[in-house]
Amino acid sequence: DFLIPEVTTKAIEDNDITPYARPEVSIDDVEPFIINAIVPLKPLVNLGDYNSIRVDEEKQEITETDIDEVIKGYQTDSAPWEPVSRSVQEGDLVVMDLKGTVESLPENDSESNTPFIDQNDYEVIVDKTNLVIPEFADSIIGMSPGENKDFTLNFADDVPEPEFAGKRANFSVSVKEIKERILPQLNDEFAKGIGEGYETLEDLRGDIKKQRTETMEQDAKKNYNEKMIDEILKITTIITPPILIEREIDATIDNMTSSVTRQIGREITREEYLSVMNKSEEDLKEEIRPQAIERLEKSLLIDQLIEEKNIAINDKDIQEEIDKLAGDSPQAEQIKELFSSDQAKVSLTNSIQIQKL
């Protein structure tokens, strides 16, 4: 713990080496004590004639139909649910007793009857786009209050819960109540109920048009920048230390594992993730290697462009960005405090440099 950093640092200094990242250190022998350190140097980025590149900007305009869709969303969100005496239809809210079990493999048959859901008065909105198994909606459409039904469906391979991926699920449903949304009329009173500052329906439509136009412009600018970087990358030569590529790949796998951890609400190890994906670590690494290399090269390219254009950031730039992020939010002071650390300012500096670039 003490000897390796000390000896490695001294060897790097004695050889007049400027490391780009932390060395990869291994112990070759203990008698005598021999350390092998591979030191990643700064990647070589040779820019092509990027000033000659031209990329077309996207031109988009918000239409009345786009505004109507947003209004429809507001209308649906503010609509109350009212009981109805009929069978289940698309878009209804159904109150049911629901039980679901997953069919296990033969060797795990003892677990096959363990329900993953067993709940009374469970509420389901019959909307295929928001259900984990879209076919569940088709299975309950047409059912009436008091009716019971058993059916079997398949989980998709890419469901958020990896332990269910690709498996068959048995459901038992008992419908208790059916409700439908009663949509409010689209008028000035409706607009006033959406939020302050809207006196008429036209006021609401005008604000929606303004907000959506700003969003479209931001998206178009983002897409333009990404296309430009893609084109510059095609004419740029980048030589990267292999260690950096392997670390980028490892970081990508860690991010994928963390994402699943957040989705299922419990920590999952890399070994569990690989088991669920049914892949070896080497196979997964080779699969994500091209994307990891491209992501790393884009980052190196941007850093090189920032250096070549001599884009410097001062304290005033950072403070203006913090004030912009805080805005008029009730949590403005907390936001400013959050970005007051040195680590946060380093991240902000990089973000501002990219914006200026």
Secondary structure, DSSP 8 states (H G I E B T S, - for coil): --HHHHHHHHHHHHTT---SS--EEEEEEETTEEEEEE-----EEE---GGG-----------HHHHHHHHHHHHHHT--EEE-SS---TT-EEEEEEEEEE---GGGGGGTT-EEEEEEEEEEE--GGGSSSTHHHHHHTT--TT-EEEEEEE--TT-SSGGGTT-EEEEEEEEEEEEEE-----SHHHHHHH-TT--SHHHHHHHHHHHHHHHHHHHHHHHHHHHHHHHHHHT-EEE--HHHHHHHHHHHHHHHHHHHHHHHTS---HHHHHHHHT--HHHHHHHHHHHHHHHHHHHHHHHHHHHHTT----HHHHHHHHHHHHTT-TTHHHHHHHTTSHHHHHHHHHHHHHHH-
